Amino acid sequence: MKTMRAAVCVRAGGPEVLELRELPVPAVRPGWSLVRVRGAGLNRSELRTRQGHSPAVTFPRVLGIECVGTVAVSTDPRIPDGTTVAAVMGEMGREFDGGYAEYALLPNSLLMPVTTTLSWETLAALPETYLTAQGALDALGIRPGERLLIRGGTSSVGLAAASIAAGHGLEVAATTRRPDKAGALTAAGAAHVLIDDGGPLAALWPEGPDHVLDLVGATTATDSLRLVRRGGTVCVAGSLSGWLIPDFEPIAKIPSGTKLTAFHSNDRTGSTALLQRIVDEVEAGTHRPHLDQVFDLDDIAAAHRYMEENRAAGKLVVLP
């Protein structure tokens, strides 16, 4: 029986519950293909799952809601063996084992074939981050010349959104709780860096930004509705502070004419073409992947600790 290395979350708890184990390589079944994982981006949702905040997840479980790699055994003639693919979400790493392993058995519907010359660590930094950033900006309906506030700017999605929006001619302001990370935001294209809660925003834009991309989520969404200009749009596309807004009263909290929307990467409409476009733009130098650090699979507990301590300014990637 062929085996593989995998980082298994054995129970809910701290980073130490991620154990490196030898597991059987998954057996292929109809509708699913075996992918040799070449890289996996790390995400805070995996951190919360590890902590026990995903009630539908049972342990032990191989976490990882995204990965990139090559098809080892295909059951889909449209995606033959050897094809470079990316996969994101679809209950990956939750209902079934995910990307923290040398191989992953994945539904064919999740596989996005891409053509690229990027390194594995660079490619692994793109799928969840850039698909979310671009999808959220599309949901906002951004246009050149508009003003965008990004809350949670030094998250990997925040940095990607700043890069994309600045490239489209928007004036970008972004918040961070860490003054030492301001340089990363400036490098990504943010014209204005606001420390912590965006207090100086009124002096910068008295009428408010045209759009707010809120990646902090539950604790700031209501405040973002107050900050955006009347008639502007707030998109909640992250959950750095959790998933639920307590005691939310839409009529009381959403100003007349202001719009509240959301984006999540489970929306796969056009994802393959969009990811290929993102890859092409990174290859052309239009966007930077904002890769903070690369970890070996052996160091997955250290990677989670690094993520939990909010030390990253950009994407974390693990290479099996």
C-alpha positions in Angstrom: 0.0 0.0 0.0 1.4 3.4 -1.0 1.6 5.9 1.8 2.0 9.7 2.1 2.8 12.3 4.7 -0.1 14.4 5.9 -0.6 16.9 8.7 -3.6 15.6 10.7 -5.6 17.6 13.1 -6.3 15.0 15.7 -8.6 17.0 17.9 -9.6 20.6 18.6 -6.9 22.7 20.3 -3.7 24.6 19.8 -1.1 24.2 17.0 0.2 21.1 18.8 -2.9 19.1 17.7 -1.5 19.1 14.1 0.5 15.9 13.9 2.6 14.7 10.9 1.5 11.1 10.1 1.9 8.5 7.4 -1.5 7.8 5.8 -2.5 5.6 2.9 -2.7 7.5 -0.4 -6.5 7.9 -1.0 -8.1 5.4 -3.4 -9.6 7.1 -6.5 -13.4 6.8 -7.0 -15.8 8.0 -9.7 -16.2 11.7 -9.9 -13.0 12.3 -7.8 -9.4 12.6 -9.0 -6.1 12.2 -7.1 -3.9 15.3 -7.0 -0.3 15.4 -6.0 -0.2 18.5 -3.8 2.7 20.8 -4.6 1.7 23.7 -2.3 -1.1 24.8 -0.1 -2.0 28.3 1.1 -2.8 28.7 4.8 -6.0 30.4 5.8 -7.5 31.7 9.1 -10.6 29.6 8.6 -8.3 26.5 9.0 -7.1 28.0 12.3 -10.6 28.3 13.6 -11.5 24.8 12.4 -8.4 23.6 14.3 -9.6 25.4 17.4 -13.0 23.6 17.2 -15.1 26.5 15.9 -16.4 24.5 12.8 -19.1 22.3 14.4 -19.7 20.2 11.3 -16.0 19.1 11.2 -15.1 15.8 12.9 -11.6 14.8 13.9 -9.1 13.5 12.9 -9.1 15.6 9.7 -6.5 16.7 7.2 -7.1 20.5 7.0 -6.5 22.8 4.1 -9.2 24.6 2.1 -7.0 25.1 -1.0 -4.1 23.6 -2.8 -2.2 23.5 -6.1 -0.5 20.6 -7.7 -0.6 18.1 -10.6 -3.2 15.5 -11.4 -1.8 12.1 -10.5 -4.9 9.9 -11.4 -7.8 11.5 -13.2 -11.3 10.3 -13.6 -12.2 13.3 -15.8 -11.0 13.2 -19.5 -11.1 17.0 -19.7 -8.4 17.1 -17.0 -5.8 14.4 -17.9 -3.0 13.1 -15.7 -0.2 15.7 -15.3 -2.4 18.7 -15.6 -1.5 21.6 -13.3 -4.6 22.4 -11.2 -5.8 24.5 -8.2 -8.6 23.7 -5.9 -10.5 25.9 -3.4 -13.2 25.4 -0.8 -16.2 23.1 -1.6 -15.9 21.6 2.0 -12.3 20.7 1.3 -10.5 20.2 4.6 -13.8 20.1 6.4 -16.1 17.4 5.1 -13.2 15.6 3.4 -9.5 15.8 3.7 -7.7 18.8 2.3 -4.4 20.2 1.2 -2.1 19.6 4.2 -0.8 16.4 2.6 1.3 15.0 -0.2 -1.8 13.8 -2.0 -5.5 14.9 -1.9 -8.5 13.2 -3.4 -10.7 15.9 -4.7 -14.1 16.2 -6.5 -13.5 16.9 -10.2 -15.9 19.9 -9.9 -13.3 21.7 -7.7 -10.3 21.3 -10.1 -9.3 24.4 -12.0 -6.7 23.7 -14.6 -4.1 26.4 -15.1 -1.2 27.0 -17.4 1.7 28.7 -15.7 5.5 29.1 -15.3 5.2 30.3 -11.8 7.0 28.5 -8.9 4.8 26.3 -6.8 5.1 28.6 -3.7 4.0 31.6 -5.8 1.1 29.7 -7.4 0.0 28.4 -4.1 -0.3 31.9 -2.7 -2.9 32.9 -5.4 -6.1 30.8 -5.5 -8.1 31.5 -2.4 -6.5 35.0 -1.8 -6.8 36.5 -5.2 -10.1 34.9 -6.2 -11.6 36.3 -3.0 -10.0 39.7 -3.5 -11.1 40.0 -7.1 -14.6 38.6 -6.4 -15.1 41.0 -3.6 -14.0 44.0 -5.7 -16.4 42.8 -8.4 -19.2 42.6 -5.9 -18.4 46.2 -4.9 -18.6 47.3 -8.5 -15.4 49.4 -8.3 -14.5 51.9 -11.0 -11.4 54.0 -11.7 -11.1 57.2 -9.7 -13.2 55.9 -6.8 -12.1 55.7 -3.2 -11.8 52.3 -1.5 -11.2 51.6 2.2 -9.9 48.1 3.0 -10.3 47.1 6.7 -7.9 44.3 7.6 -5.5 45.5 5.0 -2.4 43.4 5.9 -4.3 40.1 5.6 -3.3 38.3 2.4 -6.7 39.2 0.8 -6.3 42.8 1.9 -2.9 43.1 0.3 -4.2 41.4 -2.9 -7.2 43.7 -3.0 -5.0 46.8 -2.6 -2.8 45.7 -5.4 -5.7 45.0 -7.8 -7.7 48.1 -6.9 -4.6 50.4 -7.2 -3.9 48.8 -10.6 -7.4 49.7 -11.7 -6.9 53.4 -10.8 -8.7 53.6 -7.4 -7.5 55.6 -4.5 -6.9 53.1 -1.7 -6.8 53.5 2.0 -6.2 50.5 4.3 -6.3 49.8 8.0 -3.9 47.8 10.1 -3.4 47.4 13.9 0.3 47.0 13.3 2.3 50.1 12.5 5.3 47.8 11.5 3.2 46.4 8.7 2.4 49.8 7.1 5.2 49.4 4.6 3.6 46.2 3.2 0.4 48.1 2.5 2.2 51.0 0.8 4.2 48.5 -1.3 0.9 46.8 -2.3 -0.5 50.1 -3.7 -2.3 51.7 -0.7 -2.0 55.5 -0.9 -3.1 55.9 2.7 -2.4 53.7 5.7 -4.6 54.1 8.8 -3.5 52.6 12.0 -6.1 50.5 13.9 -9.7 51.7 13.5 -9.6 54.2 10.7 -10.1 57.2 12.9 -8.3 59.6 10.6 -10.6 58.7 7.7 -12.9 61.7 8.3 -10.0 64.1 7.8 -8.9 62.2 4.7 -12.3 61.7 3.1 -14.9 63.8 4.8 -17.8 62.3 2.8 -16.5 58.8 3.3 -15.1 56.3 0.8 -17.2 55.1 -2.1 -16.6 51.5 -1.1 -15.5 49.6 2.0 -14.0 46.1 1.7 -14.4 44.7 5.2 -12.1 41.7 5.9 -12.4 42.1 9.7 -16.0 41.2 9.5 -18.3 40.7 12.5 -17.0 43.4 14.8 -16.5 46.1 12.2 -19.3 45.6 9.6 -21.8 47.9 11.4 -19.1 50.6 11.7 -18.2 50.2 8.1 -21.8 51.1 7.2 -21.3 54.3 9.1 -18.0 55.1 7.5 -18.9 54.6 3.8 -20.5 57.6 2.0 -24.3 57.6 1.8 -25.2 55.5 -1.2 -21.9 53.7 -1.1 -21.3 49.9 -0.8 -19.8 47.8 2.0 -18.7 44.2 1.1 -17.9 41.8 3.9 -15.5 39.2 2.5 -13.6 38.2 5.6 -14.1 36.9 9.1 -10.9 37.9 10.9 -13.0 38.7 14.0 -15.5 35.8 13.6 -18.6 35.0 11.6 -21.6 36.5 13.5 -22.8 40.1 14.0 -24.6 40.1 17.3 -28.0 42.0 17.6 -27.8 43.2 14.0 -30.9 45.3 13.0 -30.7 45.9 9.2 -33.2 48.9 9.1 -31.5 50.6 12.0 -27.9 49.8 11.0 -27.9 50.2 7.2 -28.2 53.9 6.2 -30.9 54.6 3.6 -29.5 54.0 0.1 -26.3 52.4 1.3 -25.7 48.9 0.2 -24.3 45.9 2.1 -23.1 42.9 0.2 -20.8 39.9 0.7 -18.5 37.6 -1.2 -17.2 34.2 -0.4 -15.0 31.9 -2.4 -17.5 29.1 -2.6 -19.0 31.1 -5.5 -17.2 29.4 -8.3 -18.8 31.1 -11.2 -16.1 31.7 -13.8 -13.4 30.8 -11.3 -11.2 28.9 -13.7 -11.0 31.7 -16.2 -10.5 34.3 -13.5 -7.7 32.3 -11.9 -5.9 32.0 -15.2 -6.3 35.7 -15.7 -4.8 36.3 -12.2 -1.9 33.9 -12.9 -1.2 35.6 -16.2 -1.2 39.1 -14.6 1.2 37.9 -11.9 3.5 36.4 -14.5 3.4 39.8 -16.3 4.2 41.7 -13.1 0.8 43.4 -12.9 0.2 42.0 -9.4 2.5 40.7 -6.7 1.6 37.5 -4.8 2.5 39.1 -1.4 4.0 35.9 -0.1 5.1 36.3 3.5 6.7 33.0 4.4 7.0 29.4 3.1 6.9 26.5 5.5 7.6 22.8 5.1 4.8 20.3 6.0 7.0 19.2 9.0 6.6 22.7 10.4 2.8 23.0 10.1 2.4 23.6 13.8 4.9 26.4 13.7 3.1 27.9 10.7 -0.2 27.8 12.6 1.4 29.5 15.6 2.9 32.2 13.3 -0.6 32.7 11.8 -2.3 32.7 15.2 0.1 35.4 16.5 -0.8 37.7 13.5 2.9 37.9 12.5 2.3 37.6 8.7 2.0 40.5 6.3 0.8 38.5 3.3 0.2 34.9 2.4 1.6 31.8 4.2 2.3 28.7 2.1 3.2 25.2 3.1 5.1 22.9 0.7 4.6 19.1 1.1 
